[in-house]
């Protein structure tokens, strides 16, 4: 199992003491002055740069992966919310809870009622009525005041908005939320369309689509061209020689990357300008992992070491850092 570390600009490991205490870390996610760390089933929120554990899932069980700064927590079979600082802000009193979006979330009470609450736990809409005989849905998969429902008879999907009703009819073979509030839906001919939060179709006819950034999508259009598009259906960049949307990555801000099979990485900004072509040295036999932090690309790749009998004896990990301009960054990693 690989281990990851958090280092500063000098190469010093900020969580070295914690890593040694629990035998390494599998995952680190930085959020301002706090970080989510994971080791197998263990997860904790730590304060930076001190590395002090604020809360862990031995104290309060929480689901890693905050949405709008809130984690879902569970205690005694009930659910609530914790903020990114490790403070339980809405006590676990609900059977199920959805994800916050635009400061509201849908929850299911112990009486079986659906309620829309704000970030303080106050009811915005109470006792929301859905036709349980016609539709099935999962509150824990809801985003804000939106619910993806499935018709029990046809098994097709639609979108219900609390307080407004159905904004997209249940006539799509699949449907997914996007981080910017839009939806992607596939029709019976397996063509995909983008919809606004109000249910207005922005663009249609894609054979494949992948969310890539807040308000950006990578799509294969009707002519089988791979394009980066914004939420208004406008083309930002055409990946002319590339055919794999899943090879496009996003840094969480305004830059996109295409990992090519020849070990080169294309860097493109949100305006469609090419910033650099980067040649890395990862082992082409295996897939490299990429993270993007503070204007740099971190690439981790593995190398298998074989013994004299041809058996795998060791797996070594290699790490490279590049600026978005293509310049390689060298770190002192002796600390």
N, C-alpha and C positions, 0 to 999 in steps of 0.2 A: 504494500500500500504506500503510495507516495505521501510525502510530507511537504507542507508549504510553510513559508515564514513571511513575516512582515518586516521590511527593512526601511530605514530612513535613507536620505540621500548620500550618507557616508558609507552605507552598507551595514550599519549596526542593526542587529535583530532586536526589535522592540518588545517582542513577546517571548524572549529566550527562556526566561524562568518558567513561564507557564507551559511552554512547549516541552521542557524537560520534565515538568511535574506530571503531565498527562500523557507523555510519550509521543509528542508530535501533534500536528494539526492537519486535517484534511481540507479545510476550507476557511478562508478569511474574507469578510466583506466589510469594508470601511465606510462609515457614515459619520462625517464631520469628526467629532472628538470621541467617537465610540466605534467599536467594531463587533461584528458578529463572528464568533469562531466556532468551529465544529471539529469534533474527533469522533468518528463513527456515530453512535447514537447520542453522544454528549454535545450539548450546545450551550453557549454562554454569551452574554453581552459584557464586553470589557471596556474600561475607560482608557483613552489614549492621551499621552504616550506612556502613562504609568503601567498599563497592563493589568490594572486592578479589576477583578471580576465583580460586576455589579449585581448580576443575577444569572443563575444557570437553570437548566431544565430539571435539576434535582429538586430545586426550590419551587419553581413554577414551570409546568410543562408548556412550552410555546413552540409554534411552528416557524422555523426559519424561513425568511423571505418576506420582509415587511412590505406593505403596500401603503403609500402615502404616510409612511412613518409609523404604521401600526402593525404589531404582530398579533396573531390569534393565539389565545392561551386557553388551556383547559385545566380544570380542577374539579375533582369529585364528579366527573361525567358531564360537567357543564362548561360553556365557553364564554369568553369575554375578550378584552383587548389589552395589550401592553404597548407603551410607546418605545421608541428606539433608545431611550435612556434606561430601559429596564424597569419602568414604573407601570404597575397595573392601573390603568386609568378607567376602565369599565369592567367591573367585577364579573367573574364567570357565573352568570345567572341564566344563560340562554341555552336551549338545546343545540342550536346551530347558529353560526354567524357567517355573514358574507364578507367581502372585502370592501374597504372604504374607497370611495371615489367622490371627488368634489365635496368632501367632508360629511358624507352620509353613507350608511350601510344598512343592509337588510338583515334582520335577525328573526329567529323563531323562538317564541316564548315557551315556557313549560306548559302553558295551556294550549299550545299548538297554533297560536296566532302569529301572523307575519307582521312585523313592525319595522318601520324605517326610523333609524336613530341618527343623531348627530355625534360629533366626536366627544361630547360630554356625556353621552348616554341618554340624552333627552329624546322623547318621542317626537318625530316630525310628522309621521303618519302612523296611525294605529289601526290594527285589525284590517289589514289589506286583504281583499277578497280575490281569490283565484279559483277557477272552476276545477276542483280537484278530481272530479269525475272525467273531465276532458283532457286535462294536462298533467304532466309530471314534471318535476323540477328539483333542483338541489340548491338550497339556500347557501350552502358553503361555497358554491361556485359563482354566486352573484357578484356583480360589480356595482357599487353605489346603489341606485334605485332601479337597476335593470336586472331582469331575470330571463335567462334562456329557458324556454319551455319546450316540451315535446308532446305532440299530439299522441295520445295513447292508442288511437286507432290507426292512423297513417304512419306514425313514427317519424314525422317530419318536425323540424324545429322552427321556432319563431322567437320574437323578442317582446316581452311585457315590461312596461314601465310603470312603477308604482304611482298611483294617483291619476294615470292617463290611459291605461289599458294597453292593448296590443298595438305596437308601432310597426312591427313586421309580422305578417301572418305566418302561421306554422305550415310552410310549404317548401322548406329548404332541407336538403339531405344532411347538411352540417352547418355549424355556425360557431363563431368564436369572437370573444371580446378582443379589442386592441387597446393598448395602454393609453392612447389619446382619446378614448371614449367612442371611437368608431367600431364598426362590426365588419366582419368578413363572412359572407354566406355563399354556399354552393348550391346551385339549382340541380334539377333532375338530370341535366345534360352534363353535369360535372364542370360547369363554368362558374367562376367565382366573381363576386362583385363586392365593392366597398360601399358601406353605408354610413351616413352621418349619424350622430346620436339622436337626431329627429326622425330617422328612418328614410332619409333621402338618398337615392342611389347616386354615388359620385362617379364610378367607373365600373364597367362590366366586361365580361368576355375573357377573363384570364384563365389559363389552364392550371396555374399554380400561383400562389401568393404567400409572402412571408413578411410579417411585421419586422421592421428593422429601424428602430428609433421611434421617438415620440412624434408621430405624424408622418412617418416615412414607411414605404413598402418596397420590397423587391418582388417583381412580378415577371412571369412569362406571358407575353401578350399573344394575340391571335397569330402573329407571324413567327412565334417562337423566339422572340428576342427578349433577353433579360434586361430589365430596366429598373432604375431607382426612381420612385415616384413619390410625390408629397400627398398630403391628405385631400387635396383638391383635384387629384387625378392628373397633375401636371408632371411631365417627364423632367427629371433632374439630370440623369446620366444614363447612357446606354452602355452596358458592358459588352462591347462589340464582339470580342472573341471568346466570351465566356458563356456557359450554358447551365450553370448550377447555382440557383438562388441561395441554397443553404450554405454556400461558401462565402457569403457576404456577412460581415460582422459590423457591429456598431459600438462606439466607445462610450455611449451613454450621454453624449453631448451633441456634437455637430460634425463628426468625422466617421467615414465608412471605409471598410477594408475588404478587398477581395483576395482570398487565398487561392493561388493558382497551383496547378499540379507540377509546374516547373520550379517550385520553391520560391517564386516571386510573390510579393504582396503589393497590390495596388492600393494607394491611399487617395481617397476622394473626399472633398468637403461637401457640406450640405448645399452648396451652390453649384455642384457639379464640376468643380475645378480639380484636376489631377495634381496632387501635392508631391507624390513620390512613387517610384517603383523600388521596393526594398528586396534585396536578395538575402535570404536567411540560410542557415546551415543545418536545419533540422533534418532528421533521418527520414527520407521519403518512404521508407517501408512502414512507418507508423504515423498516426495522426498527431500533430502537435496541438497543444492547448494554448489559447491566447487570452490575455487580459489586458485592459487598457487603463492606465493610471497616470494622471497628471501629465498628459501630453506625450506619453511613451507607450510603446507596445512591448509587452512581456511575452516571450514565447518559451514554452517548456516542452522538451521532447525527451523521449526515452531511448536508451540503447541497451540491447540484450547482450549479456556476456555468457558465453558457452564454455563448459568444461571440456576436458579431453574426450569425453564420451558423447559429446554433442548435445548434452542436456543444458537447459538454462540454469546458470548458477547465480546470476545477479542481474538486476536491472538498474542501470545508472541513468540519472536525469541530468539534462543539460538545459541551461537557461541563457537566453539572449535578450537584450533590451535595445530598442531602437526609438529614436525620435520620429515624429510624423514626417519630418523632412528626409528621413532615410539615414541619418547619422546614427552610428552605433554608439551606445553608452557603455562605458566600462565602470564597474564598481569594485571597490575594495571589500571583499566578502570574508575577510579573516576574522571579523568580530563575531 
